[in-house]
Amino acid sequence: MNHSAGTLVSDAAVSPGLALVIGAGGGLGAALLTQLEQDAHYAQGLGLSRRSEVSVDYLDESSLVAAAQHVAAVCSTSKLELRLLVVATGFLHGEPGQPERSWANLDVGYLDHVFKINTLGPALVMKHFFPLLPKHGRCVAGFISAKVGSIGDNALGGWYGYRASKAALNQLVKTASIELTRRNRQSICVALHPGTVSTILSQPFAKTGLKVRPAQEAAVDLVKVLQGLVPEDTGCLVDYLGQKLPF
Ligand SMILES: NC(=O)c1ccc[n+]([C@@H]2O[C@H](COP(=O)([O-])OP(=O)(O)OC[C@H]3O[C@@H](n4cnc5c(N)ncnc54)[C@H](OP(=O)(O)O)[C@@H]3O)[C@@H](O)[C@H]2O)c1
């Protein structure tokens, strides 16, 4: 992987296109959109969330159908291709529950919701937005996952639902990356670990001593990583420094 600042893989072979962030209302998603809007690799940035004019709500598949149609129309009007798709949605705590400390806390309502947001929603993004990715030239799809979704890295236990939903997301990313490569050999589809970032999602769990970074700093790192990826990296789980993590 090539991700040092001086040797970024150039997008010069393809004209700057559209960068789309799904989950642009969240802490990381908003910072990523701001970063991408200032990035010369992309002619335009577009953010979608549950609160955007054209909304994306994973609990309503028809909203993804309408949002994909909207993005197709934006691409057609602006004559831009969708060169980057970042999915920055996610759920850890809130209604309907908290991450589990023990198997005794396993709750079907919480498990159902955490899988709907962390796994099924991104799967629907693949279904409705991947057909919009160009068939030629470099294009990147990055799904914000989490290191705690790594089965190989799990030494602490706990957080059953969140871990399992992110592990399942990683498998979806790997599987979709294979299909995407058949469609476009220059495509890249990865799962990303952002580090611990100061957002509503991490706030109750940010312990003293744990390195918690501002979302803007994480966004700078993640955009650098996304730009440094090459097609051989597709299907991997990559952290904010560009290091590959075990599944
Ligand atoms: N923060 C961390 O330390 C950390 C660490 C590792 C991984 N991550 C991952 O990073 C990603 C971004 O999280 P964050 O920290 O930025 O948290 P956040 O601020 O809570 O953002 C969560 C995002 O998920 C969206 N979302 C929730 N329910 C949804 C639904 N039903 N339909 C569509 N979108 C929905 C929210 O949309 P609205 O704006 O519409 O509410 C929001 O954009 C997540 O995948 C998270 O698991 C975060």
The ligand as an SDF file (V2000), in Angstrom:
LIG
                    3D

 48 52  0  0  0  0  0  0  0  0999 V2000
  -16.0520    7.4240   17.2380 N   0  0  0  0  0  0  0  0  0  0  0  0
  -15.2060    6.4090   17.3810 C   0  0  0  0  0  0  0  0  0  0  0  0
  -14.3370    6.3910   18.2710 O   0  0  0  0  0  0  0  0  0  0  0  0
  -15.2570    5.2440   16.4260 C   0  0  0  0  0  0  0  0  0  0  0  0
  -14.3190    4.2070   16.5730 C   0  0  0  0  0  0  0  0  0  0  0  0
  -14.3600    3.1430   15.6960 C   0  0  0  0  0  0  0  0  0  0  0  0
  -15.3080    3.1200   14.6860 C   0  0  0  0  0  0  0  0  0  0  0  0
  -16.2240    4.1280   14.5650 N   0  0  0  0  0  0  0  0  0  0  0  0
  -17.2020    4.0670   13.4830 C   0  0  0  0  0  0  0  0  0  0  0  0
  -17.1930    5.2870   12.7940 O   0  0  0  0  0  0  0  0  0  0  0  0
  -18.4640    5.4850   12.1390 C   0  0  0  0  0  0  0  0  0  0  0  0
  -18.9630    6.8970   12.4140 C   0  0  0  0  0  0  0  0  0  0  0  0
  -19.3040    7.0090   13.7880 O   0  0  0  0  0  0  0  0  0  0  0  0
  -19.2250    8.3830   14.5890 P   0  0  0  0  0  0  0  0  0  0  0  0
  -18.2220    8.1900   15.6590 O   0  0  0  0  0  0  0  0  0  0  0  0
  -19.1110    9.5250   13.6570 O   0  0  0  0  0  0  0  0  0  0  0  0
  -20.6670    8.3670   15.3040 O   0  0  0  0  0  0  0  0  0  0  0  0
  -21.9070    9.3520   15.2110 P   0  0  0  0  0  0  0  0  0  0  0  0
  -21.4800   10.7440   15.3120 O   0  0  0  0  0  0  0  0  0  0  0  0
  -22.8750    8.8170   16.2050 O   0  0  0  0  0  0  0  0  0  0  0  0
  -22.4670    9.0980   13.7380 O   0  0  0  0  0  0  0  0  0  0  0  0
  -23.2670    7.9900   13.4400 C   0  0  0  0  0  0  0  0  0  0  0  0
  -23.8560    8.1340   12.0770 C   0  0  0  0  0  0  0  0  0  0  0  0
  -24.7190    7.0050   11.8170 O   0  0  0  0  0  0  0  0  0  0  0  0
  -25.9180    7.5000   11.2490 C   0  0  0  0  0  0  0  0  0  0  0  0
  -27.0890    6.6640   11.4870 N   0  0  0  0  0  0  0  0  0  0  0  0
  -27.5390    6.1960   12.6750 C   0  0  0  0  0  0  0  0  0  0  0  0
  -28.7040    5.5450   12.4780 N   0  0  0  0  0  0  0  0  0  0  0  0
  -28.9700    5.6000   11.1460 C   0  0  0  0  0  0  0  0  0  0  0  0
  -30.0370    5.1410   10.3360 C   0  0  0  0  0  0  0  0  0  0  0  0
  -31.1200    4.5140   10.8280 N   0  0  0  0  0  0  0  0  0  0  0  0
  -29.9810    5.3670    8.9960 N   0  0  0  0  0  0  0  0  0  0  0  0
  -28.9370    6.0280    8.4670 C   0  0  0  0  0  0  0  0  0  0  0  0
  -27.9160    6.5250    9.1840 N   0  0  0  0  0  0  0  0  0  0  0  0
  -27.9410    6.3070   10.5160 C   0  0  0  0  0  0  0  0  0  0  0  0
  -26.1140    8.8600   11.8930 C   0  0  0  0  0  0  0  0  0  0  0  0
  -26.9880    9.5860   11.0960 O   0  0  0  0  0  0  0  0  0  0  0  0
  -27.6920   10.9610   11.5630 P   0  0  0  0  0  0  0  0  0  0  0  0
  -26.6480   12.0190   11.3670 O   0  0  0  0  0  0  0  0  0  0  0  0
  -28.8370   11.0990   10.6360 O   0  0  0  0  0  0  0  0  0  0  0  0
  -28.0780   10.7730   13.0160 O   0  0  0  0  0  0  0  0  0  0  0  0
  -24.6880    9.3800   11.8850 C   0  0  0  0  0  0  0  0  0  0  0  0
  -24.3840    9.9320   10.6320 O   0  0  0  0  0  0  0  0  0  0  0  0
  -19.3660    4.3740   12.6760 C   0  0  0  0  0  0  0  0  0  0  0  0
  -19.3940    3.3130   11.7360 O   0  0  0  0  0  0  0  0  0  0  0  0
  -18.6410    3.9050   13.9250 C   0  0  0  0  0  0  0  0  0  0  0  0
  -18.9640    2.5630   14.2440 O   0  0  0  0  0  0  0  0  0  0  0  0
  -16.2150    5.1960   15.4150 C   0  0  0  0  0  0  0  0  0  0  0  0
  1  2  1  0
  2  3  2  0
  2  4  1  0
  4  5  1  0
  4 48  2  0
  5  6  2  0
  6  7  1  0
  7  8  2  0
  8  9  1  0
  8 48  1  0
  9 10  1  0
  9 46  1  0
 10 11  1  0
 11 12  1  0
 11 44  1  0
 12 13  1  0
 13 14  1  0
 14 15  2  0
 14 16  1  0
 14 17  1  0
 17 18  1  0
 18 19  2  0
 18 20  1  0
 18 21  1  0
 21 22  1  0
 22 23  1  0
 23 24  1  0
 23 42  1  0
 24 25  1  0
 25 26  1  0
 25 36  1  0
 26 27  1  0
 26 35  1  0
 27 28  2  0
 28 29  1  0
 29 30  1  0
 29 35  2  0
 30 31  1  0
 30 32  2  0
 32 33  1  0
 33 34  2  0
 34 35  1  0
 36 37  1  0
 36 42  1  0
 37 38  1  0
 38 39  2  0
 38 40  1  0
 38 41  1  0
 42 43  1  0
 44 45  1  0
 44 46  1  0
 46 47  1  0
M  CHG  2   8   1  16  -1
M  END
$$$$
